[in-house]
Amino acid sequence: MSRYAEIKDATAEVVGVRLVKKTSTAKAHEAIRDLIVANPNYSYEQLADLLGCSRWLIYRVAVEYGVRRPRGAGSPARQKQEGY
């Protein structure tokens, strides 16, 4: 199971027999947003690998919440990291 699925399952609210998916998805996206903000040195691809989801999802969450990142070769996300 991917980390994204784990985040969604952990934030899901059960109402009777039905799973409230919009609330679950919103909370999962908030968790991804927090991860993006907390790790400015990681690229979207590295964050996607960490969560086990697509780079597109990371990008869409960033756009949804207006998270801006430095661009270009000198940005922290593009600099070589030790230990990753």
ChimeraX attribute file (.defattr): number of C-alpha atoms within 10 A of each C-alpha:
attribute: neighborCount
match mode: 1-to-1
recipient: residues
	/A:1	6
	/A:2	11
	/A:3	14
	/A:4	21
	/A:5	15
	/A:6	14
	/A:7	18
	/A:8	19
	/A:9	15
	/A:10	12
	/A:11	18
	/A:12	19
	/A:13	15
	/A:14	11
	/A:15	8
	/A:16	7
	/A:17	6
	/A:18	8
	/A:19	13
	/A:20	14
	/A:21	15
	/A:22	11
	/A:23	14
	/A:24	19
	/A:25	18
	/A:26	15
	/A:27	17
	/A:28	22
	/A:29	22
	/A:30	16
	/A:31	17
	/A:32	21
	/A:33	21
	/A:34	13
	/A:35	15
	/A:36	22
	/A:37	15
	/A:38	10
	/A:39	13
	/A:40	15
	/A:41	19
	/A:42	21
	/A:43	19
	/A:44	20
	/A:45	15
	/A:46	15
	/A:47	19
	/A:48	20
	/A:49	14
	/A:50	13
	/A:51	19
	/A:52	15
	/A:53	16
	/A:54	14
	/A:55	16
	/A:56	12
	/A:57	15
	/A:58	23
	/A:59	16
	/A:60	13
	/A:61	19
	/A:62	21
	/A:63	12
	/A:64	12
	/A:65	11
	/A:66	10
	/A:67	13
	/A:68	11
	/A:69	15
	/A:70	12
	/A:71	10
	/A:72	10
	/A:73	9
	/A:74	9
	/A:75	13
	/A:76	17
	/A:77	19
	/A:78	14
	/A:79	13
	/A:80	10
	/A:81	10
	/A:82	5
	/A:83	4
	/A:84	6
